[in-house]
């Protein structure tokens, strides 16, 4: 989903379609959203009643991050998430959420790649959530989908990342506010700045169910380290 503020700022977040629940009105205030105070909607990121309202709150927060003040955390290649941290051949790396581009980049480059996914229809070797308490402490680097903020699983995941050199939050829903994650266990935020110059393409694409793989070209990937 996407939001636009009066200033022209744009925020985009992922929608967890399978976790919307069985309800007639996932968003009871539908029809009265236009003109709502941005601060009120942003509050849903913490107080939202379901994954739709939480995602919308995050979209507003993402739209007003102080991008120009963020210092890019660049690896040897670019600001893409997979290159935002040092990856060693001896590492055991976890990817929480089937984040295809990261998995493709890291495959055959680390000693062990551990993938956790709640959804269905994922190919390859994927571990269930029940294995996280055992396997996550063994991982030197952990990539966590920012949808964990939407479904409320992040805090529990971080408890298990006790041996991690870096914990990278990845995805369009990532709030690029490093100060907010200080002391949390997350060490790198890897998200997207959505460019107002691409407004028409962004909203047209989302209205026609475009996927993130196609949409990302209208944004700027940013990775920042949490101090």
C-alpha positions as MATLAB code, in Angstrom:
seq = 'XXXXXXXXXXXXXXXXXXXXXXXXXXXXXXXXXXXXXXXXXXXXXXXXXXXXXXXXXXXXXXXXXXXXXXXXXXXXXXXXXXXXXXXXXXXXXXXXXXXXXXXXXXXXXXXXXXXXXXXXXXXXXXXXXXXXXXXXXXXXXXXXXXXXXXXXXXXXXXXXXXXXXXXXXXXXXXXXXXXXXXXXXXXXXXXXXXXXXXXXXXXXXXXXXXXXXXXXXXXXXXXXXXX';
ca = [
       0.000    0.000    0.000;
       1.051    3.626   -0.430;
       0.231    6.925    1.258;
       0.822   10.494    0.163;
       1.010   13.522    2.439;
      -0.014   17.066    1.564;
       3.687   17.836    1.218;
       3.970   15.300   -1.603;
       5.978   12.828    0.481;
       5.219    9.186   -0.302;
       5.481    6.078    1.852;
       5.009    2.461    0.792;
       4.601   -0.676    2.890;
       4.004   -4.343    2.260;
       0.541   -5.822    2.871;
       0.430   -9.196    4.622;
      -2.573  -10.468    2.693;
      -2.697  -13.828    4.454;
      -2.785  -12.196    7.895;
      -5.637   -9.739    7.385;
      -8.022  -12.045    9.220;
     -11.615  -12.979    8.478;
     -13.375   -9.666    8.790;
     -15.728   -7.690    6.611;
     -13.974   -4.401    7.304;
     -10.226   -4.626    7.780;
     -10.227   -0.829    7.781;
     -13.459    0.499    9.340;
     -12.475    4.106    8.624;
     -12.254    3.451    4.879;
     -13.821    6.352    3.031;
     -12.675    8.948    5.548;
      -8.900    8.541    5.316;
      -8.230   11.427    2.950;
      -7.445   14.494    5.017;
      -6.800   12.636    8.273;
      -3.919   14.108   10.317;
      -0.699   12.309    9.418;
       0.283   12.113   13.085;
      -2.875   10.214   13.925;
      -2.345    7.660   11.176;
       1.357    7.313   12.060;
       0.279    6.289   15.557;
      -1.277    3.172   14.104;
       2.228    1.789   13.598;
       2.183    1.079   17.344;
      -1.521    1.039   18.133;
      -3.074   -0.420   14.987;
      -5.697   -3.104   15.541;
      -4.692   -5.266   12.584;
      -1.967   -5.677    9.966;
      -3.647   -3.171    7.627;
      -3.697   -0.278   10.091;
      -0.171   -1.041   11.336;
       1.107   -1.086    7.752;
      -0.578    2.217    6.991;
       0.980    3.791   10.068;
       4.409    2.595    8.974;
       3.822    3.985    5.484;
       3.220    7.435    6.955;
       6.329    7.183    9.140;
       8.380    6.086    6.140;
       7.177    9.029    4.094;
       8.544   11.633    6.515;
      11.897   10.134    7.515;
      14.765   12.637    7.318;
      16.413   10.926    4.367;
      18.850   13.740    3.619;
      20.367   13.404    7.095;
      20.899    9.638    6.886;
      24.403    8.324    6.338;
      24.445    5.425    3.904;
      25.954    2.182    5.158;
      27.623    0.912    2.003;
      29.367   -2.385    1.530;
      31.713   -3.184   -1.289;
      28.969   -2.921   -3.906;
      26.019   -0.645   -3.124;
      23.360    0.168   -0.531;
      21.336   -2.973   -1.215;
      20.614   -4.914    1.966;
      22.767   -7.912    1.111;
      25.812   -5.659    0.775;
      25.128   -3.476    3.814;
      27.021   -5.815    6.136;
      30.170   -7.893    5.933;
      29.399  -11.465    4.928;
      32.118  -14.071    5.502;
      32.363  -17.516    3.875;
      32.434  -19.072    7.349;
      29.180  -17.415    8.429;
      25.863  -18.999    9.221;
      23.266  -16.531    7.964;
      19.535  -16.483    8.670;
      16.895  -14.909    6.467;
      13.541  -14.464    8.181;
      10.931  -14.136    5.488;
      11.556  -15.564    2.025;
      13.416  -12.494    0.695;
      14.331  -13.778   -2.749;
      17.036  -11.267   -3.792;
      18.983  -11.731   -0.548;
      18.724  -15.506   -0.700;
      19.922  -15.495   -4.313;
      22.868  -13.243   -3.437;
      24.005  -15.268   -0.424;
      23.413  -18.745   -1.788;
      26.687  -20.677   -2.056;
      28.597  -17.745   -0.491;
      28.212  -18.678    3.174;
      28.777  -21.843    5.156;
      25.098  -22.225    5.938;
      21.966  -20.331    4.919;
      18.953  -20.761    7.184;
      15.572  -19.581    5.896;
      12.402  -19.132    7.947;
       9.058  -18.477    6.276;
       5.513  -18.410    7.599;
       3.851  -18.520    4.185;
       3.157  -21.400    1.859;
       4.543  -22.471   -1.492;
       8.200  -21.720   -0.771;
      10.711  -23.901   -2.582;
      14.008  -25.054   -1.176;
      14.987  -25.848    2.402;
      12.941  -23.738    4.792;
      12.775  -24.121    8.560;
       9.618  -23.658   10.644;
       9.275  -20.897   13.205;
       9.559  -23.492   15.945;
      13.238  -23.955   15.019;
      14.130  -20.293   15.589;
      15.074  -20.591   19.293;
      17.572  -23.307   18.391;
      19.003  -21.972   15.113;
      19.042  -18.172   15.419;
      21.644  -18.093   18.244;
      23.999  -19.941   15.865;
      23.805  -17.215   13.193;
      26.441  -14.515   12.764;
      24.223  -12.386   10.505;
      20.423  -12.253   10.491;
      18.238  -10.563    7.879;
      14.720   -9.913    9.183;
      11.855   -8.830    6.949;
      10.349   -5.566    8.146;
       6.945   -7.241    7.942;
       7.885   -8.508   11.412;
       6.922   -5.021   12.593;
       3.520   -5.420   10.996;
       2.665   -8.820   12.454;
       4.295   -8.114   15.816;
       6.970  -10.823   15.721;
      10.118   -8.652   15.759;
      10.633   -8.383   19.509;
      10.495  -12.130   19.989;
      12.892  -12.750   17.087;
      15.492  -10.378   18.493;
      15.607  -12.363   21.734;
      17.145  -15.253   19.823;
      19.802  -13.276   17.909;
      22.292  -13.593   20.741;
      25.299  -14.523   18.611;
      24.726  -12.129   15.746;
      27.353   -9.710   14.511;
      24.686   -7.847   12.559;
      20.900   -7.928   12.471;
      19.588   -6.259    9.326;
      15.957   -5.181    8.970;
      14.997   -5.388    5.312;
      12.123   -4.249    3.128;
       9.913   -1.391    2.062;
       8.195   -1.349    5.458;
      11.478   -0.595    7.255;
      11.222    2.715    9.167;
      14.463    4.584    8.507;
      14.779    6.005   12.022;
      18.048    4.609   13.418;
      17.637    6.382   16.747;
      14.379    4.500   17.346;
      16.204    1.158   17.168;
      19.147    2.049   19.390;
      19.662   -0.761   21.891;
      17.076   -3.000   20.243;
      19.494   -5.494   18.719;
      18.834   -4.320   15.162;
      22.120   -2.948   13.802;
      21.249   -1.972   10.206;
      18.047   -0.626    8.652;
      17.670   -1.294    4.948;
      14.647    0.420    3.433;
      13.485    2.617    0.595;
      12.973    6.290   -0.092;
      10.063    6.633   -2.491;
      10.650    9.469   -4.916;
       7.784   11.957   -5.408;
       8.956   12.435   -8.989;
       7.717    8.878   -9.591;
       4.345    9.495   -7.951;
       2.185    8.583  -10.923;
       4.058    5.359  -11.624;
       3.982    4.338   -7.943;
       0.259    4.862   -7.465;
      -0.711    3.475  -10.856;
       1.362    0.382  -10.206;
      -0.047   -0.234   -6.729;
      -3.607    0.285   -7.963;
      -2.933   -2.514  -10.455;
      -1.379   -4.903   -7.890;
       2.240   -4.396   -8.940;
       4.798   -6.468   -7.060;
       7.680   -5.012   -5.083;
      10.166   -6.431   -7.580;
       8.697   -4.140  -10.234;
       7.917   -1.216   -7.918;
      11.372   -0.839   -6.389;
      12.736    0.939   -9.462;
      10.682    3.979   -8.450;
      12.503    4.297   -5.136;
      16.009    4.683   -3.765;
      17.388    1.899   -1.574;
      18.963    3.148    1.632;
      20.860    1.239    4.325;
      21.825    2.967    7.576;
      23.608    1.685   10.662;
      22.001    1.935   14.079;
      24.397    3.528   16.560;
];
